[in-house]
C-alpha cells in the first residue's frame, strides 16, 4: 500500500527541481500528486479550534464541512464585521 501511494522511490512520482530548497513547495507538490491519485489529504485533517483567536468565524471550516457564510448567507449579508475571529465574535454582547 505504501509503495502504491508513495511510489518505489518514496517521491510519489513527482518531479523535483535540482537545487530548489523549499520544503513547503515539496509538501504542496506531494499534496497535489496525491490529489491526482484520488487521495485528498485535506479530508483527513481538522482545524484545531483552541482559543478561537486564529479561527475566522465566517471564513474558516470550524463547524461542519461548509463555512458559516455559506450556511447562513442572509446573516452574513447583515454582518457588520465580516472578517472576525471566533474568540472576538463570541465575546460580543449582541453577536452582530
HELIX and SHEET records of a PDB file:
HELIX    1   1 UNK A    2  UNK A    6  1                                   5    
HELIX    2   2 UNK A   23  UNK A   36  1                                  14    
HELIX    3   3 UNK A   41  UNK A   44  5                                   4    
HELIX    4   4 UNK A   68  UNK A   71  1                                   4    
HELIX    5   5 UNK A   73  UNK A   78  1                                   6    
HELIX    6   6 UNK A   86  UNK A   91  1                                   6    
END                                                                             
